[in-house]
Amino acid sequence: MASAAAKKKADGESSDPPVSMVARIALIMRVFDEPGARFRLDDIATRTGLPRSTVHRILDQLLVTGWIQRRPEGYSLSAGASTARHSPAEHPELRSVAAPVLNRLHLDTGLVVHLGVLLGTDVLVLDRIAGRAAAGNAGTASRVGGRVPAHATALGKAILAQLPGEEIDTLFRPGLPKRSPRTIDDLPTLHQELGRIRARRGLAYENQELVLGTAAIAAAVRADGLLAAISVGGAVPLEKLERLGPLMLRAAAHVTQRLSGLDEVTEPVRPQSDGVLGRLLRTLPADGWV
């Protein structure tokens, strides 16, 4: 009787550590990122690096759910899935719950605030609040409905730090493209960075990794498997943003608790900050962020 490993080998399965079904589906869906993309089964297996039998099983499931359609010339996204995958309207509850928190963050810091969810190896921007001073700042002017690379942004890294290491390996198997000279472009370095984020209770920093001259700080939102985060940033030194860490954690915790149906929000830890911004933040009431 053949062993399980031998059977996997015969079926074309790898003996590598197992990767979650969610990560495999994300890898396959990423193949269809280009509008109108259409591929045959073997093409998808080659592009993802997954066994042909695994790809075939997942595609069959996606056909049943209506996310994928099959034609004689190959597989493609269904019209509804293509729109939904790239639309902020897909997360109405998250946007509604986060809106007052985002507005308060913007009013009290004057910086650009983002809300985003993971979409493959990118972050889909669900909401963005910015003043006129930031209108011309390319580093923080991500439009609502736009996408930014997860590995090059605080928003994305805060989300990625919630995933197991093997899912990170699967998602970024094709590589980590550089967006600036400071962008992380290899998996070992990305894993180290995500480890530091976990050690900081989920706070992620971006220091000129997307666009030179800009920085950001982000914290993840966690609720029912949701992969989301909020960030604050702009053309400011990272060391000034680091002082906002406790408030970012509290803001993210508030959104998480509201999404989970909880009413009580934990008391914030006041940051030690100098200057007008620091004095303002220390005078905010406990419920000022909600």
MARVEXBA-190242 format. One record per residue (C-alpha): residue number from 1; residue in one letter; x, y, z. Coordinates in Angstrom, 2 decimals, always signed. Last residue first. Example, Ala and Ser with C-alpha at 12.3 -4.5 7.8 and 13.67 -1.06 7.14 Angstrom:
2
   num   residuo         u         v         w
     2         S    +13.67     -1.06     +7.14
     1         A    +12.30     -4.50     +7.80
END
This chain:
290
   num   residuo         u         v         w
   290         V    -14.77    +57.30    +19.23
   289         W    -11.33    +58.84    +19.43
   288         G    -12.30    +61.54    +21.90
   287         D    -13.73    +59.00    +24.31
   286         A    -10.80    +59.26    +26.70
   285         P    -10.76    +63.03    +26.38
   284         L     -8.04    +64.61    +24.24
   283         T     -5.62    +66.82    +26.18
   282         R     -2.56    +64.59    +25.65
   281         L     -3.14    +64.52    +21.88
   280         L     -3.22    +68.30    +21.64
   279         R     -0.04    +68.73    +23.64
   278         G     +1.72    +66.20    +21.41
   277         L     +0.51    +67.87    +18.23
   276         V     +1.64    +71.32    +19.42
   275         G     +5.15    +70.19    +20.26
   274         D     +6.52    +67.18    +22.07
   273         S     +5.07    +63.69    +22.37
   272         Q     +4.80    +61.06    +25.09
   271         P     +1.80    +59.06    +23.99
   270         R     -1.27    +58.56    +26.22
   269         V     -2.31    +54.95    +26.69
   268         P     -5.94    +54.59    +25.71
   267         E     -8.69    +53.13    +27.90
   266         T    -10.28    +49.95    +26.54
   265         V    -13.45    +50.14    +24.49
   264         E    -16.74    +48.69    +25.76
   263         D    -19.49    +48.18    +23.18
   262         L    -18.66    +44.78    +21.72
   261         G    -20.41    +43.55    +18.56
   260         S    -17.30    +42.07    +16.94
   259         L    -17.23    +44.84    +14.34
   258         R    -17.39    +47.38    +17.17
   257         Q    -14.55    +45.65    +18.99
   256         T    -12.31    +45.60    +15.91
   255         V    -13.01    +49.26    +15.10
   254         H    -12.17    +50.27    +18.69
   253         A     -9.06    +48.09    +18.72
   252         A     -7.82    +49.79    +15.55
   251         A     -8.27    +53.22    +17.15
   250         R     -6.63    +52.04    +20.37
   249         L     -3.62    +50.65    +18.56
   248         M     -3.30    +53.85    +16.55
   247         L     -3.50    +55.90    +19.75
   246         P     -0.74    +53.90    +21.40
   245         G     +1.50    +54.23    +18.31
   244         L     +1.07    +57.97    +17.74
   243         R     +4.56    +58.67    +19.06
   242         E     +5.95    +56.56    +16.21
   241         L     +4.56    +59.12    +13.76
   240         K     +7.04    +61.75    +14.88
   239         E     +9.96    +59.31    +14.53
   238         L     +8.79    +58.47    +11.00
   237         P     +9.57    +61.97     +9.75
   236         V     +6.65    +63.69     +7.98
   235         A     +5.45    +63.77     +4.37
   234         G     +2.30    +61.84     +5.13
   233         G     +0.92    +59.10     +7.30
   232         V     -1.89    +57.54     +9.31
   231         S     -2.97    +53.95     +8.77
   230         I     -5.94    +51.64     +9.29
   229         A     -5.90    +47.89     +8.75
   228         A     -7.85    +44.98     +7.28
   227         L     -7.75    +41.19     +6.97
   226         L    -11.18    +40.06     +8.22
   225         G    -11.15    +36.55     +9.69
   224         D    -14.14    +37.22    +11.91
   223         A    -12.76    +40.51    +13.26
   222         R     -9.23    +41.89    +13.40
   221         V     -8.28    +45.44    +12.41
   220         A     -4.55    +45.90    +11.98
   219         A     -2.48    +48.92    +12.99
   218         A     -0.63    +51.40    +10.80
   217         I     +2.12    +54.03    +10.84
   216         A     +3.21    +56.01     +7.80
   215         A     +6.19    +57.71     +6.18
   214         T     +6.84    +59.86     +3.12
   213         G     +9.97    +61.46     +1.62
   212         L    +10.68    +58.69     -0.87
   211         V     +7.56    +56.87     -2.06
   210         L     +6.50    +53.32     -1.20
   209         E     +9.30    +52.34     +1.19
   208         Q     +9.97    +55.86     +2.47
   207         N     +9.64    +54.65     +6.08
   206         E     +6.57    +52.50     +6.58
   205         Y     +5.85    +51.34    +10.11
   204         A     +3.61    +48.59    +11.43
   203         L     +2.13    +48.34    +14.92
   202         G     +0.77    +44.84    +15.62
   201         R     +1.58    +44.41    +19.31
   200         R     +5.12    +45.73    +18.72
   199         A     +6.52    +42.16    +18.79
   198         R     +4.14    +41.27    +15.96
   197         I     +5.51    +44.15    +13.91
   196         R     +9.09    +43.03    +14.59
   195         G     +8.24    +39.56    +13.31
   194         L     +6.70    +41.08    +10.18
   193         E     +9.97    +42.90     +9.50
   192         Q    +12.01    +39.73     +9.92
   191         H     +9.66    +37.84     +7.57
   190         L    +10.00    +40.64     +4.99
   189         T    +13.78    +40.48     +5.24
   188         P    +13.77    +36.72     +4.64
   187         L    +11.28    +37.13     +1.75
   186         D    +13.24    +39.58     -0.40
   185         D    +12.45    +43.01     -1.89
   184         I    +11.77    +45.30     +1.07
   183         T    +11.31    +48.77     -0.42
   182         R    +13.99    +51.34     +0.47
   181         P    +15.18    +52.15     -3.08
   180         S    +11.52    +52.78     -3.98
   179         R     +8.66    +50.70     -5.39
   178         K    +10.59    +47.43     -5.51
   177         P     +8.78    +44.28     -6.60
   176         L     +8.52    +41.40     -4.11
   175         G     +8.68    +38.05     -5.90
   174         P     +6.57    +35.33     -7.59
   173         R     +6.46    +33.35     -4.30
   172         F     +5.01    +36.35     -2.50
   171         L     +1.60    +34.90     -1.63
   170         T     +2.93    +31.41     -0.97
   169         D     +5.76    +32.49     +1.31
   168         I     +3.43    +34.82     +3.23
   167         E     +0.98    +31.94     +3.66
   166         E     +3.79    +29.76     +5.05
   165         G     +4.69    +32.44     +7.59
   164         P     +1.26    +32.54     +9.18
   163         L     -0.82    +35.69     +8.56
   162         Q     -1.52    +38.53    +11.01
   161         A     +1.77    +40.28    +10.16
   160         L     +0.49    +40.59     +6.59
   159         I     -2.23    +43.01     +7.73
   158         A     +0.10    +45.44     +9.50
   157         K     +2.48    +45.05     +6.54
   156         G     -0.20    +46.20     +4.12
   155         L     -1.14    +49.44     +5.88
   154         A     +2.50    +50.19     +6.69
   153         T     +3.22    +50.00     +2.97
   152         A     +5.78    +48.33     +0.69
   151         H     +4.91    +44.67     +1.37
   150         A     +1.19    +45.27     +0.78
   149         P     +1.61    +46.86     -2.64
   148         V     -0.97    +49.65     -3.14
   147         R     -4.40    +49.40     -4.78
   146         G     -7.00    +51.96     -5.73
   145         G    -10.69    +51.85     -4.86
   144         V    -10.41    +55.05     -2.84
   143         R     -7.46    +56.93     -4.29
   142         S     -3.94    +56.57     -2.98
   141         A     -2.67    +60.11     -2.48
   140         T     -0.23    +59.40     +0.34
   139         G     +3.06    +59.04     -1.51
   138         A     +1.97    +61.19     -4.42
   137         N     +1.53    +64.23     -2.18
   136         G     -0.35    +66.80     -4.21
   135         A     -3.54    +66.73     -2.20
   134         A     -1.74    +66.45     +1.13
   133         A     -2.04    +70.09     +2.14
   132         R     -5.63    +70.09     +0.89
   131         G     -6.64    +67.71     +3.65
   130         A     -6.76    +63.92     +3.44
   129         I     -9.23    +61.17     +4.28
   128         R     -9.08    +57.82     +2.52
   127         D    -11.42    +54.85     +2.47
   126         L    -11.56    +51.33     +1.08
   125         V     -8.03    +51.19     -0.34
   124         L     -7.42    +47.66     -1.67
   123         V     -4.10    +46.42     -0.31
   122         D     -1.93    +44.33     -2.59
   121         T     -0.41    +40.84     -2.46
   120         G     -3.78    +39.18     -3.00
   119         L     -6.34    +41.76     -1.93
   118         L     -5.79    +42.68     +1.72
   117         V     -8.14    +45.30     +3.11
   116         G     -7.67    +49.05     +3.50
   115         L     -8.51    +52.12     +5.58
   114         H     -6.36    +55.20     +5.09
   113         V     -5.70    +58.45     +6.95
   112         V     -3.64    +61.37     +5.62
   111         L     -2.36    +63.70     +8.33
   110         G     -3.92    +66.69    +10.10
   109         T     -3.36    +64.85    +13.38
   108         D     -6.53    +65.47    +15.38
   107         L     -8.93    +65.94    +12.49
   106         H     -7.50    +63.02    +10.53
   105         L     -7.62    +60.56    +13.40
   104         R    -11.14    +61.71    +14.29
   103         N    -12.35    +61.21    +10.72
   102         L    -10.82    +57.75    +10.54
   101         V    -12.47    +56.74    +13.82
   100         P    -15.85    +58.08    +12.70
    99         A    -15.60    +56.12     +9.40
    98         A    -14.39    +52.76    +10.80
    97         V    -17.81    +51.31    +11.62
    96         S    -19.33    +52.39     +8.30
    95         R    -16.37    +51.28     +6.21
    94         L    -16.25    +47.87     +7.91
    93         E    -19.99    +47.39     +7.51
    92         P    -19.96    +48.35     +3.80
    91         H    -17.12    +45.98     +2.79
    90         E    -17.69    +45.00     -0.89
    89         A    -18.55    +48.62     -1.74
    88         P    -14.80    +49.29     -1.78
    87         S    -14.74    +47.61     -5.21
    86         H    -11.87    +45.72     -6.83
    85         R    -12.85    +42.15     -6.06
    84         A    -16.55    +42.96     -6.53
    83         T    -16.22    +44.11    -10.13
    82         S    -14.23    +41.12    -11.38
    81         A    -16.42    +38.78     -9.35
    80         G    -19.60    +40.02    -11.01
    79         A    -18.20    +39.73    -14.54
    78         S    -16.93    +36.20    -13.93
    77         L    -13.17    +35.88    -13.74
    76         S    -11.53    +33.89    -16.51
    75         Y    -10.76    +30.28    -17.42
    74         G     -9.74    +29.06    -20.88
    73         E    -10.32    +29.34    -24.63
    72         P    -13.26    +26.91    -24.63
    71         R    -14.89    +29.01    -21.89
    70         R    -14.90    +28.60    -18.11
    69         Q    -16.20    +31.13    -15.61
    68         I    -14.77    +31.89    -12.18
    67         W    -16.34    +33.56     -9.15
    66         G    -19.68    +31.80     -9.62
    65         T    -19.54    +29.68     -6.46
    64         V    -19.63    +26.45     -8.49
    63         L    -16.87    +27.65    -10.83
    62         L    -14.74    +28.61     -7.82
    61         Q    -15.02    +25.04     -6.52
    60         D    -13.96    +23.58     -9.88
    59         L    -11.08    +26.08     -9.99
    58         I     -9.91    +24.86     -6.58
    57         R     -9.90    +21.21     -7.66
    56         H     -8.07    +21.96    -10.93
    55         V     -5.43    +24.06     -9.18
    54         T     -4.75    +21.24     -6.73
    53         S     -4.46    +18.66     -9.52
    52         R     -2.05    +20.90    -11.46
    51         P     +0.22    +21.26     -8.43
    50         L     +0.79    +24.89     -7.39
    49         G     +3.59    +27.04     -8.85
    48         T     +1.09    +29.86     -9.30
    47         R     +2.01    +30.85    -12.87
    46         T     +2.65    +27.28    -14.01
    45         A     -0.58    +25.91    -12.51
    44         I     -2.53    +28.78    -14.06
    43         D     -1.03    +28.15    -17.49
    42         D     -1.75    +24.41    -17.23
    41         L     -5.42    +25.10    -16.51
    40         R     -5.86    +27.47    -19.44
    39         F     -5.83    +31.22    -18.91
    38         R     -7.99    +34.28    -19.55
    37         A     -7.22    +37.80    -18.34
    36         G     -9.87    +40.39    -19.24
    35         P     -8.54    +42.93    -16.76
    34         E     -5.14    +41.84    -15.33
    33         D     -5.58    +40.54    -11.78
    32         F     -6.58    +37.06    -12.97
    31         V     -3.41    +35.32    -11.76
    30         R     -4.03    +36.86     -8.32
    29         M     -7.14    +34.70     -7.99
    28         I     -4.94    +31.60     -8.05
    27         L     -2.64    +32.85     -5.30
    26         A     -5.59    +33.99     -3.19
    25         I     -7.20    +30.54     -3.55
    24         R     -3.97    +28.89     -2.43
    23         A     -3.63    +31.23     +0.55
    22         V     -7.21    +30.55     +1.64
    21         M     -6.70    +26.79     +1.25
    20         S     -3.88    +26.93     +3.77
    19         V     -0.38    +25.88     +2.77
    18         P     +1.06    +22.53     +3.84
    17         P     +4.85    +22.23     +4.32
    16         D     +6.56    +21.06     +1.10
    15         S     +6.02    +17.45     -0.06
    14         S     +4.50    +18.79     -3.27
    13         E     +1.46    +17.25     -4.94
    12         G     +1.71    +15.90     -8.48
    11         D     -0.77    +13.11     -7.87
    10         A     +2.00    +10.52     -7.79
     9         K     +3.95    +12.64     -5.33
     8         K     +0.92    +12.96     -3.10
     7         K     +0.41     +9.20     -3.22
     6         A     +4.03     +8.61     -2.31
     5         A     +3.73    +10.96     +0.67
     4         A     +0.54     +9.23     +1.84
     3         S     +2.30     +5.85     +1.66
     2         A     +1.47     +3.36     -1.06
     1         M     +0.00     +0.00     +0.00
END
